[in-house]
Amino acid sequence: EWENPALDLASSFTGRLDESTRGTLGKLVRSRTGNRERIGETDRESMFDADDAVVHNWPGVHDGRPLQRAWDLMNAVAEGMPRHEFERELFGLCAQQFGWAREMLEHPVSIAGVHVHTLDAAGHAYADDEAALGRAYDRVGEYVEEIVAALGEDDDLLVVSDHGMRAAFYPPDAGEKPASHSWRAYASSTTETAPESVYDVRRWVEERAAESGASASGGDEGIDMPTDRLRELGYLD
């Protein structure tokens, strides 16, 4: 979506073009007009509409700016950003997202969902560098292990990807274009099962959320905020 109505209308037509062409057109528009597109948010129901469900950086459902930041980093790499700077920024985002997920374990929520774009971005950047991509997977794996170690008795973790990444060093990718998406999607969980298809994810999550019975206390107390003082300090209008 674009804040400019004319660009938003044009975007509804260019959506039928291939991804590469749309990306080229979008870059041209940004450079010529100074306008920036944003990831739209659906008004359709999702599993995050459930009572006590929370979500962070979930494209199409919640604020997609962190995802756009990851995209910007990939563009910067293509334009010569040093590796150390790319990894510092990318893993900084990753730490924020996993940190949010870790904190949610301390609160009575039924479902907590977060999108982490680290391996997608690293897969594009390091599709011909097995050691560098391996280090990225190891780092993300450490964050996952921290979440697993912190899970409570009634907590479950589901990790899913929407696609895989073709890499020059992966045998089935011989003759394919590295850094392009593959159909090797991934799903794993801390339970004995995992969704068999993307179409099963919501049902799988909601069933387990119902079994855990997580909910906020009905007698939750309010907060007595000193609003007059905050207004004097300029925090409130």
C-alpha positions in Angstrom: 0.0 0.0 0.0 1.1 3.6 -0.7 0.1 6.7 1.2 -0.2 8.4 -2.1 -3.7 7.6 -3.6 -2.5 7.6 -7.2 0.3 5.3 -6.4 -2.0 3.0 -4.4 -4.3 2.8 -7.4 -1.4 2.0 -9.8 -0.2 -0.7 -7.4 -3.5 -2.5 -7.6 -2.8 -3.1 -11.3 0.9 -3.8 -11.1 0.2 -6.6 -8.6 -0.4 -8.9 -11.5 3.2 -8.4 -12.7 6.1 -10.7 -11.6 8.0 -10.0 -8.4 11.1 -8.8 -10.1 9.3 -6.3 -12.3 7.3 -5.0 -9.4 10.4 -4.5 -7.3 12.1 -2.6 -10.1 9.0 -0.3 -10.5 8.8 0.2 -6.8 12.4 1.2 -6.5 12.0 3.7 -9.4 8.9 5.3 -7.8 10.7 5.6 -4.4 13.7 7.3 -6.0 11.7 9.6 -8.1 8.9 10.6 -5.7 10.3 10.1 -2.3 7.2 8.0 -1.4 7.6 4.7 0.4 5.2 1.8 0.2 4.1 -0.1 3.3 2.9 -3.6 4.0 -0.9 -3.5 4.1 -2.9 -5.1 6.9 -5.9 -7.3 6.3 -9.2 -6.7 8.0 -10.0 -10.4 7.8 -10.2 -12.5 11.0 -7.0 -14.3 12.1 -6.0 -16.5 15.0 -4.5 -13.4 16.6 -8.0 -12.0 17.1 -8.6 -14.6 19.9 -8.9 -13.5 23.5 -5.4 -12.9 25.0 -3.7 -13.5 21.7 -0.8 -11.2 20.9 1.3 -10.7 17.7 4.4 -8.8 16.7 5.8 -8.1 13.2 3.4 -10.4 11.3 3.2 -9.2 7.7 -0.4 -8.6 6.7 -1.7 -8.8 10.2 0.5 -6.5 12.3 3.0 -3.7 11.7 5.3 -4.8 8.9 8.0 -2.1 9.3 10.5 -4.5 10.8 10.1 -6.7 7.8 10.6 -3.7 5.5 13.8 -2.9 7.4 15.1 -6.4 6.6 14.3 -5.8 3.0 16.2 -2.6 3.1 19.2 -4.4 4.5 19.1 -6.8 1.6 19.0 -3.9 -0.8 21.9 -2.3 1.0 24.0 -5.5 0.7 23.4 -5.5 -3.0 24.7 -2.0 -3.1 27.8 -2.8 -1.2 27.0 -2.7 2.5 29.9 -4.4 4.5 29.2 -7.8 5.9 29.8 -6.8 9.5 27.3 -4.0 9.3 24.7 -6.2 7.6 25.0 -8.9 10.3 24.9 -6.3 13.1 21.7 -4.8 11.9 20.1 -8.1 10.9 20.8 -9.9 14.1 19.9 -6.8 16.1 16.4 -7.1 14.6 16.4 -10.8 15.3 17.3 -10.3 18.9 14.4 -7.8 19.3 11.9 -10.3 17.8 13.0 -13.3 19.8 13.3 -11.1 22.9 9.6 -10.2 22.5 8.6 -13.8 22.2 10.6 -14.7 25.3 8.9 -12.0 27.3 5.5 -13.2 26.3 6.1 -16.4 28.2 6.0 -14.3 31.4 2.4 -13.2 30.7 -1.0 -14.9 30.5 -1.4 -15.1 26.7 -3.1 -17.8 24.7 -1.2 -17.3 21.4 2.0 -15.3 20.8 3.1 -15.0 17.2 6.2 -13.2 15.7 7.7 -13.1 12.3 11.5 -13.3 12.1 13.0 -12.5 8.7 16.7 -13.3 9.6 17.1 -16.6 7.7 15.3 -15.3 4.6 17.6 -12.2 4.4 20.7 -14.3 5.2 19.7 -16.9 2.6 19.6 -14.3 -0.1 22.8 -12.7 1.0 24.8 -15.9 1.5 23.3 -18.3 -1.0 26.9 -19.0 -2.3 28.6 -18.9 1.1 27.9 -22.1 3.1 29.9 -21.1 6.1 28.3 -17.7 6.5 24.8 -19.1 6.1 25.6 -21.9 8.5 26.6 -19.3 11.1 23.3 -17.5 10.6 21.3 -20.7 11.2 23.4 -21.5 14.3 22.7 -18.0 15.7 19.0 -18.3 15.1 19.1 -21.8 16.5 20.5 -20.4 19.8 17.6 -18.0 20.1 15.2 -20.9 19.5 16.9 -23.0 22.2 16.6 -20.1 24.6 12.8 -20.0 24.0 12.5 -23.8 24.4 14.4 -23.8 27.6 12.1 -21.1 29.0 8.8 -22.9 28.1 6.5 -23.7 30.9 4.6 -27.0 31.4 1.6 -25.8 29.3 3.6 -23.9 26.7 4.3 -25.2 23.1 6.5 -23.7 20.4 5.8 -24.0 16.7 8.4 -22.8 14.1 7.3 -22.6 10.5 8.7 -21.2 7.3 6.8 -20.1 4.2 9.5 -21.3 1.8 13.0 -22.6 1.6 16.0 -21.0 -0.1 18.1 -22.3 -3.0 21.8 -22.3 -2.3 24.8 -23.0 -4.6 26.2 -25.6 -2.2 22.9 -27.7 -1.8 22.9 -30.7 -4.2 19.2 -30.6 -5.2 19.8 -27.0 -6.3 22.3 -27.8 -9.0 21.4 -25.9 -12.1 19.0 -23.6 -10.2 19.5 -20.0 -9.5 21.0 -19.4 -6.0 19.2 -17.0 -3.6 15.8 -17.7 -5.1 13.0 -19.2 -3.1 12.4 -23.0 -3.1 9.3 -25.0 -2.1 11.1 -26.6 0.9 9.0 -25.2 3.6 9.7 -26.3 7.2 7.6 -26.9 10.3 8.7 -28.2 13.7 7.3 -28.1 17.2 7.9 -29.0 20.8 4.9 -31.4 20.6 4.7 -34.8 19.0 3.1 -33.4 15.9 3.4 -30.4 13.6 1.2 -29.0 10.9 1.3 -31.0 7.7 0.5 -28.0 5.5 0.2 -24.2 5.7 -3.5 -24.7 5.6 -3.3 -26.7 8.9 -1.3 -24.1 10.9 -4.2 -22.1 12.3 -6.2 -25.2 13.4 -3.1 -26.7 14.9 -2.3 -23.6 16.9 -5.9 -22.9 18.1 -6.4 -26.5 19.2 -3.3 -26.4 21.4 -4.1 -22.9 22.7 -7.5 -24.2 23.8 -5.9 -27.2 25.5 -3.5 -25.0 27.5 -6.4 -22.9 28.8 -4.2 -19.7 29.0 -6.3 -16.6 29.8 -5.9 -13.4 31.7 -7.3 -13.1 35.2 -10.8 -11.7 35.3 -10.0 -9.7 38.4 -7.1 -7.8 36.9 -6.5 -4.5 38.8 -6.2 -1.2 37.1 -3.3 1.2 37.3 -3.5 4.5 39.2 -1.5 6.7 36.8 -0.6 10.2 38.1 -2.0 11.8 34.9 -1.8 15.4 36.2 2.0 15.1 36.9 2.6 13.4 33.5 0.7 16.2 31.8 2.9 18.8 33.5 6.0 17.0 32.3 4.6 17.0 28.7 4.0 13.3 28.3 0.2 13.8 28.0 -1.8 16.4 26.1 
